[in-house]
Amino acid sequence: MFSGIPPSKRIFDLLATVLGLLVISPVLLVIALLIWIVHGMPILFRQKRPGYMGQPFFVYKFRTMNDRCTPDGSLLPDAERITSLGRFLRTLSLDELPELFNVLRGEMSLVGPRPLLMQYLERYSPEQARRHDVLPGITGWAQINGRNALTWEDKFRLDVWYVDHWSFWLDIKILLLTLWKVLKAEGISQLGHATAEEFIGSKIVSHEGTKVTKTPL
C-alpha cells in the first residue's frame, strides 16, 4: 500500500521518462506537425485535472478534435468533433505522450489511476476517492483490465486495488501489458462516446434495499 510517493517509483519514472523522450522525440515532432496541418493551432490540449490528494494540475495531450460548433456557437459533442487523425492517435494512445512532461514535473507517474475531471471529485464515494492517494498515471491497472469498456465502478475498484497492492514489479507488469493492449487497440471508447460517458455518481444500496444514484450536491 502507498504511503506518500515511494522514492523508488519517482526515480524510475524520471529515468524511464528521460530515456523515453530521447528515443521518441522524432515521433513527437512528426505528430505535432500533422496536428498543425490537420487541426491548426494549438497542437496541445490542456485541461485542469485532480492529481495527488486531489490537488489540481494541468494535464497535456495532443489535440485530437476540431472546434466545430452548432449554429448557436456551442461545441458539437466530442464524438462528432474527433478527426480521423485524432482517432488514429487515440487508437495507439499516442495522444497521451505529452503527459510524459507531466511525469517529469512530478505531477504524474508512468503508472497510476488516470486523472479524470475536477467535477468528479465531489461525486466519489469515500472508497473511490482513495484513488487520489497516489499520483495519477499515464496508464494503470484499470487500463490493462478493460479501460473504457469497464463501468466507472469497476474502474475505481481496480484503481483502489492498485493503491493497496502497489509494488515496483507491479508497475513493470502494467507497463509491459500496456504495450500489448495498445497494439490490440482494446477498450478505447464506449459506444457513442469519444472516450466514456460522464461519471455522475455511483449506484448505492439504501437501508431499504433499493438502488439510488449518488449525485453531486
Secondary structure as GFF3:
##gff-version 3
##sequence-region A 1 217
A	DSSP	alpha_helix	7	38	.	.	.	ID=ss1
A	DSSP	beta_strand	44	50	.	.	.	ID=ss2
A	DSSP	three_ten_helix	52	54	.	.	.	ID=ss3
A	DSSP	beta_strand	56	62	.	.	.	ID=ss4
A	DSSP	alpha_helix	78	81	.	.	.	ID=ss5
A	DSSP	alpha_helix	84	91	.	.	.	ID=ss6
A	DSSP	three_ten_helix	94	96	.	.	.	ID=ss7
A	DSSP	alpha_helix	99	104	.	.	.	ID=ss8
A	DSSP	beta_strand	109	111	.	.	.	ID=ss9
A	DSSP	three_ten_helix	118	123	.	.	.	ID=ss10
A	DSSP	three_ten_helix	128	133	.	.	.	ID=ss11
A	DSSP	beta_strand	137	139	.	.	.	ID=ss12
A	DSSP	three_ten_helix	143	145	.	.	.	ID=ss13
A	DSSP	three_ten_helix	147	149	.	.	.	ID=ss14
A	DSSP	alpha_helix	152	165	.	.	.	ID=ss15
A	DSSP	alpha_helix	168	184	.	.	.	ID=ss16
A	DSSP	beta_strand	203	205	.	.	.	ID=ss17
A	DSSP	beta_strand	211	213	.	.	.	ID=ss18
###
